[in-house]
């Protein structure tokens, strides 16, 4: 379902809005920036049941804004207003020009950069031979530079889903580079040619072909006080690696791999929609990316804090991302997290709770164990993963506990007094009516009521100045 193309007016400026999917936020075709440096926008809302409807335009055009050369270049590139040579060399020369000076980048540049990457992918799909895709070193450099951008600008641009689009587009570019390498004949390949690694200070990218060299994962270890990735040691992990092998590595920072049992149970979707066992054939390559921090994963309404490096694991398109067997992920804690650790992943889908683009989730990921400062997770799908902690959980639990404990105690005391009042009525009746008291059924009733009265009396006497209800791991007892 889509919102159809339409027009709106900002003072004397006519704004044209392109066809947009429900749940997505659009910017106009025209160059129209707000004072905060972000294009004006509007949401395409609705549902398959009720249909689509455009929301109101958010923001007004700043007529006095003069765009920089970077902003102008990116806007013209998205609109196909640049020479053909600039298009074909965008992933090499264009990205170098745009990201050379990250201090002049504004939120609009991040948005137009995301659209430019999406645009170049579309061009590559039309005619791959006309686009110079570069190599994984170019892409690793670009992501490393993006991670230097102002976090507040990245967060602001995410209101237009920009960082999600960048991540998705970069994933598509890396896939095309991996496919290009996979087409090289096996006779021309050896361990080195089938193992590609690019390391930058804030980003690591590895592409491996397990059917040739058995490499299916990565381990990053700290070798000095410098926590830049360039100063760390990068080790390939193999399909027969065990958890014990990885946990025995000294100064481990982060690690993951795709074990043999996962590769053997992969499913591939055929063109007719049916599924078949993929096993480990020549089509399989494994892309692993490691992010220094979570700046590329901007959650607008924060529910979790990321407490580890972020790891992305991807397989070629056509393989089912939901796994029968889990992949292991090991993280070193960035800060001491206590019991509030979670294993999670970045969900690119719109958050149904607040309609924000992208959020951290823990569905399908499980905490297996902790070992000193290491956390071992297992996930049954492929995407970007991280160790999550909820610093607000303990505070929220404490606030909820104090908010509810007094009413719960009052209700408990009132109920106890009423129960004792009824029991006292039975005792008084037994004292007054001797014949009734001597019946066998009455004796059983009196014994039972006495048994009930004792814990009620103990609770009232010993808990009047204490808490009757306590919360343990979310369970009220």
C-alpha positions in Angstrom: 0.0 0.0 0.0 1.2 3.5 -0.9 0.4 7.1 -0.5 0.0 8.5 -4.1 2.1 11.4 -5.4 0.7 14.7 -4.3 1.6 18.4 -3.9 1.7 20.8 -1.0 2.6 24.5 -0.6 5.1 26.1 1.7 4.4 29.9 1.4 5.0 30.4 -2.3 7.0 27.1 -2.8 5.3 24.1 -4.4 6.5 20.8 -2.9 6.0 17.5 -4.8 5.8 14.3 -2.8 6.7 11.0 -4.5 4.9 7.6 -4.2 5.6 6.4 -0.6 4.9 3.2 1.2 2.7 3.2 4.3 4.7 3.7 7.5 7.5 5.5 5.7 8.5 9.2 6.0 9.2 11.2 2.8 11.0 14.3 1.9 9.9 16.5 -1.0 11.5 16.3 -4.5 12.4 20.0 -4.1 15.4 21.2 -2.1 13.7 22.5 1.1 15.5 22.5 4.4 14.4 23.5 7.8 16.4 25.6 10.2 17.6 22.5 11.9 19.3 21.4 8.7 16.8 18.6 7.9 14.5 18.5 4.9 10.8 19.1 5.6 9.0 15.8 5.8 5.6 14.1 6.1 4.5 10.6 7.1 2.5 8.2 4.9 0.2 6.6 7.4 -2.8 4.2 7.2 -3.3 0.4 6.9 -4.3 -2.3 4.4 -7.8 -2.2 5.9 -8.4 1.6 6.0 -6.1 2.7 3.1 -3.4 5.3 3.0 -3.3 8.9 4.0 -0.7 11.6 3.9 0.1 13.2 7.3 0.7 16.9 7.7 4.0 18.5 6.5 6.4 18.9 9.3 8.6 22.0 9.2 8.9 25.0 6.8 11.4 25.8 4.2 14.3 28.1 5.2 14.5 30.4 2.2 17.7 32.0 3.4 19.7 28.8 3.6 22.6 28.5 1.2 23.7 24.9 0.8 27.3 23.8 0.9 29.1 22.1 -2.1 28.6 18.7 -0.3 24.9 19.2 0.1 24.5 20.4 -3.5 26.5 17.5 -4.9 24.5 14.9 -2.9 21.1 16.5 -3.8 22.1 16.7 -7.5 23.3 13.1 -7.4 20.0 11.8 -6.0 18.1 13.8 -8.7 20.4 12.4 -11.5 21.8 15.9 -12.3 25.5 15.0 -12.3 27.8 13.8 -15.1 27.8 10.1 -15.9 31.4 9.8 -14.7 30.4 11.1 -11.3 27.7 8.4 -11.1 29.9 5.6 -12.1 32.7 6.6 -9.7 30.4 7.6 -6.8 31.4 4.7 -4.5 35.1 5.7 -4.8 35.5 9.4 -5.7 32.0 10.6 -4.6 32.2 9.1 -1.1 35.7 10.4 -0.7 34.6 13.9 -1.5 31.5 13.8 0.7 33.1 12.3 3.8 36.6 13.8 3.6 35.6 16.6 6.0 32.9 15.2 8.4 32.8 18.5 10.4 30.8 20.3 7.7 28.2 17.5 7.4 24.6 18.6 8.3 21.6 16.3 8.9 20.4 16.9 5.3 23.7 15.6 4.0 23.2 12.4 6.0 19.7 12.0 4.5 20.9 12.7 0.9 23.9 10.4 1.5 21.5 7.6 2.4 19.4 8.3 -0.7 22.6 8.5 -2.9 23.6 5.0 -1.7 20.1 3.7 -2.5 20.3 5.4 -5.9 23.6 3.9 -6.8 22.3 0.4 -6.0 19.4 1.0 -8.3 21.9 2.1 -11.0 23.9 -1.0 -10.4 20.9 -3.2 -10.8 20.2 -1.6 -14.1 23.7 -2.1 -15.4 26.4 -3.3 -13.0 29.2 -2.9 -15.6 28.7 0.9 -15.7 29.2 1.3 -11.9 32.6 0.9 -10.3 31.8 -0.9 -7.1 35.3 -0.5 -5.7 36.2 -2.9 -2.9 35.4 -3.7 0.7 38.2 -1.3 1.7 36.3 1.7 0.2 33.1 0.7 2.0 34.9 0.1 5.3 36.5 3.6 5.1 33.1 5.2 4.3 31.4 3.6 7.3 34.3 4.5 9.5 33.9 8.1 8.5 30.1 8.1 9.0 30.7 6.9 12.5 32.7 10.1 13.2 29.6 12.3 12.4 27.8 14.3 15.1 25.6 11.9 17.0 22.9 14.4 17.4 22.8 14.9 13.6 22.7 11.1 13.0 19.8 11.0 15.5 18.0 13.8 13.8 18.5 12.3 10.4 17.1 8.9 11.6 13.6 10.6 11.8 13.8 10.2 8.0 15.1 6.6 8.5 18.5 7.7 7.1 20.9 5.5 9.2 18.7 2.5 8.5 18.9 3.2 4.7 22.7 3.6 4.9 23.1 0.3 6.7 20.7 -1.5 4.3 22.4 0.0 1.2 25.9 -0.7 2.4 24.8 -4.3 3.0 23.6 -4.5 -0.6 26.9 -3.1 -1.9 28.9 -5.6 0.1 26.7 -8.4 -1.2 27.5 -7.4 -4.8 31.2 -7.2 -4.1 31.1 -10.7 -2.5 29.1 -12.1 -5.4 31.7 -10.7 -7.8 34.5 -12.5 -5.9 32.4 -15.7 -5.7 32.3 -15.9 -9.5 36.1 -16.4 -9.7 36.7 -20.1 -10.5 37.8 -22.3 -7.7 41.1 -23.2 -9.5 42.1 -19.5 -9.3 41.4 -19.2 -5.6 43.3 -19.9 -2.5 42.9 -19.1 1.2 43.9 -15.5 0.8 41.8 -14.7 -2.2 38.7 -16.3 -0.5 39.2 -14.3 2.7 38.8 -10.5 2.6 39.3 -8.3 5.5 39.2 -4.5 5.9 40.0 -2.9 9.3 39.5 0.7 10.2 39.6 2.4 13.6 35.8 2.1 14.2 34.8 -0.6 11.7 35.8 -4.1 10.7 34.5 -5.9 7.6 35.2 -9.5 6.8 34.0 -11.6 3.8 34.7 -15.3 3.7 33.8 -18.4 1.6 33.6 -21.4 4.0 33.5 -24.0 1.3 37.0 -23.0 0.3 38.8 -22.2 3.6 36.3 -23.1 6.3 36.4 -19.6 7.7 33.0 -18.6 9.1 33.7 -16.1 11.8 35.9 -13.5 13.5 37.4 -12.9 16.9 38.7 -9.5 18.0 41.2 -9.4 20.8 42.7 -6.4 22.6 46.5 -6.2 22.5 47.1 -2.8 24.1 45.4 0.0 26.1 44.4 1.6 22.7 40.9 0.4 22.0 40.9 1.4 18.3 40.3 -1.6 16.1 43.5 -1.0 14.2 45.4 -1.7 17.4 43.5 -5.0 18.0 44.3 -8.4 16.7 41.8 -9.9 14.2 41.6 -13.7 14.1 39.5 -15.8 11.7 37.3 -18.4 13.3 36.4 -21.7 11.5 33.3 -23.8 11.1 34.5 -26.4 13.6 35.3 -23.8 16.3 33.8 -24.5 19.7 32.5 -22.1 22.4 35.3 -23.4 24.8 37.9 -22.5 22.1 36.7 -18.9 21.9 36.2 -18.4 25.6 39.8 -19.5 26.1 41.1 -16.6 24.0 42.9 -14.0 26.1 41.6 -10.4 26.1 38.7 -11.2 23.8 36.7 -8.2 22.8 34.0 -9.7 20.6 33.6 -12.9 18.6 31.0 -14.7 16.4 31.0 -17.5 13.9 28.6 -19.6 11.9 29.1 -23.2 13.1 28.9 -26.3 10.9 25.5 -27.3 12.3 24.1 -23.9 11.2 25.5 -24.2 7.7 24.2 -27.7 7.3 20.6 -26.7 8.2 20.4 -23.5 6.1 17.3 -23.3 3.9 17.3 -21.6 0.4 14.2 -20.1 -1.2 13.6 -21.2 -4.8 12.1 -19.0 -7.4 8.7 -20.8 -7.0 8.7 -20.0 -3.3 9.5 -23.5 -2.0 12.4 -24.2 0.4 15.3 -26.6 0.0 18.3 -27.6 2.0 21.2 -25.4 1.1 24.0 -27.2 2.9 27.5 -25.7 2.3 27.7 -25.1 -1.4 29.7 -22.6 -3.4 26.9 -20.0 -3.3 27.5 -19.4 0.4 29.6 -16.6 1.7 29.6 -15.0 5.1 29.7 -11.3 5.7 30.7 -10.1 9.2 30.8 -6.5 10.2 31.9 -5.1 13.6 30.9 -1.6 14.7 32.9 0.2 17.4 29.8 1.8 18.9 26.0 2.2 18.3 26.1 5.6 16.6 24.8 4.0 13.4 21.9 2.5 15.3 19.8 5.5 16.4 16.8 4.5 18.5 14.6 7.6 18.8 12.8 6.3 22.0 15.6 4.6 23.9 14.6 1.4 25.7 18.0 -0.2 25.9 21.6 0.9 26.2 24.2 -1.0 24.1 27.0 -2.4 26.3 29.2 -4.1 23.7 30.6 -3.8 20.2 27.9 -4.4 17.6 28.3 -7.4 15.2 26.5 -7.9 11.9 26.2 -11.3 10.3 24.8 -11.8 6.8 24.5 -14.5 4.2 23.7 -14.2 0.4 20.2 -13.1 -0.6 17.9 -16.1 -1.1 18.9 -17.8 2.1 16.3 -17.9 4.9 17.5 -15.6 7.7 15.6 -17.5 10.4 17.8 -20.4 11.5 17.1 -23.8 12.9 20.3 -23.8 15.0 21.6 -20.6 16.7 24.7 -18.7 16.0 26.9 -17.8 19.1 28.0 -14.3 19.9 30.5 -13.4 22.6 30.8 -9.8 23.9 33.0 -8.2 26.4 31.1 -5.7 28.7 31.9 -2.1 28.1 30.6 -1.3 31.6 29.6 -3.5 34.5 26.0 -4.4 33.8 25.0 -6.6 36.7 21.9 -8.7 36.2 20.2 -6.4 33.7 21.9 -7.9 30.6 19.9 -8.8 27.5 20.9 -10.3 24.1 19.4 -8.3 21.3 19.4 -7.2 17.7 18.6 -4.2 15.6 15.1 -4.4 14.2 14.9 -2.3 11.0 11.1 -2.4 11.1 8.9 0.5 12.4 8.4 0.3 16.1 4.6 -0.4 16.4 4.5 1.3 19.8 5.6 4.7 18.7 6.0 4.5 14.9 9.7 5.3 15.2 12.0 3.9 12.5 14.2 1.1 13.9 14.7 -0.1 17.5 16.5 -2.6 19.6 14.7 -5.9 20.3 15.6 -9.2 22.0 13.2 -11.5 20.1 14.9 -14.7 19.0 18.1 -13.9 21.0 18.9 -15.5 24.3 21.5 -15.1 27.0 23.3 -18.4 27.4 25.8 -17.6 30.1 28.2 -15.0 31.5 31.9 -15.6 32.2 33.5 -12.8 34.2 33.2 -9.8 31.9 32.1 -11.9 28.8 28.5 -12.5 27.8 27.6 -15.4 25.6 24.5 -15.0 23.5 22.6 -17.2 21.0 20.4 -15.9 18.2 18.2 -17.7 15.7 18.3 -15.2 12.9 20.8 -12.9 11.1 21.2 -9.2 11.4 23.1 -6.8 13.6 23.6 -7.9 17.2 24.6 -6.4 20.5 24.6 -6.9 24.2 21.9 -4.7 25.7 21.3 -3.5 29.2 18.4 -1.6 30.7 19.7 0.9 33.3 16.2 2.1 33.9 14.8 -1.3 34.7 15.9 -1.4 38.4 14.7 2.2 38.9 11.4 1.5 37.2 10.9 -1.6 39.3 11.7 0.3 42.4 9.3 3.1 41.5 6.6 0.6 40.6 7.2 -1.3 43.8 7.0 1.8 46.0 3.9 3.0 44.1 2.0 -0.2 44.5 3.2 -1.6 47.8 1.1 0.7 50.0 -2.2 -0.1 48.3 -1.4 -3.8 48.2 -0.6 -3.8 51.9 -3.8 -1.9 52.8 -5.8 -4.4 50.7 -4.1 -7.3 52.4 -4.7 -5.9 55.9 -8.3 -5.2 55.3 -8.8 -8.7 53.9 -7.0 -10.2 56.9 -9.2 -8.3 59.4 -12.4 -9.3 57.6 -11.3 -13.0 57.6 -10.5 -12.9 61.3 -13.8 -11.2 62.0 -15.6 -14.1 60.3 -13.5 -16.6 62.2 -14.2 -14.9 65.5 -17.9 -15.1 64.8 -17.5 -18.9 64.5 -15.6 -19.0 67.8 -18.2 -16.9 69.6 -21.0 -19.1 68.2 -19.2 -22.3 69.4 -18.8 -20.8 72.9 -22.5 -19.8 73.2 -24.0 -23.0 71.7 -22.5 -26.0 73.5 -24.6 -28.5 71.5 -23.4 -27.1 68.2 -19.8 -27.1 69.4 -19.8 -30.8 70.2 -20.7 -31.9 66.7 -17.9 -33.6 64.8 -18.3 -31.4 61.7 -18.1 -28.3 63.9 -14.9 -29.5 65.5 -13.3 -29.9 62.0 -14.5 -26.4 61.1 -13.1 -24.9 64.2 -9.7 -26.6 63.7 -9.7 -25.4 60.1 -10.6 -21.8 61.0 -7.9 -21.8 63.7 -5.3 -22.9 61.1 -6.4 -20.1 58.8 -6.4 -17.6 61.6 -2.8 -18.2 62.7 -1.0 -17.0 59.6 -3.3 -14.1 59.3 -2.5 -13.0 62.8 1.3 -13.5 62.2 1.1 -11.4 59.0 -0.8 -8.6 60.8 1.4 -8.5 63.9 4.8 -8.8 62.3 4.2 -6.9 59.0 2.4 -3.8 60.0 5.6 -1.8 59.6 7.1 -3.8 56.8 6.3 -4.7 53.2 4.0 -7.7 52.7 4.5 -7.9 48.9 8.0 -7.9 47.4 8.9 -8.2 43.8 11.5 -10.8 42.7 12.5 -10.8 39.0 9.2 -9.3 38.0 7.1 -11.8 40.1 5.1 -10.4 42.9 5.3 -12.7 46.1 
